[in-house]
Amino acid sequence: MTQQPAFNSDAAMQALRAVIAAIIAAAFIGLVVLLAAVLTAAAFVIAGLAILGAGAFWIYRKVRGRKKADSSVLVARRGPHGWTVDGTS
């Protein structure tokens, strides 16, 4: 009758390889999730800055107002008797 050793080095090495592979897989999945979270946060920051910029521009336009047309510029239009120029003088 042959004796079976209690500790098999081949089985222990396979178990160690399986544990290391599981650790590497978990680290890779964690890295992918972390990268996705960072990219999502960056997209939210960029979107927030764009909204703030648009709001600031809107307020600037409201406070500044629109430029009034310069009254010294003459506008030529085609009238019933040829070209006419509308002006204040």
Disulfide bonds with the S-S distance in Angstrom:
none
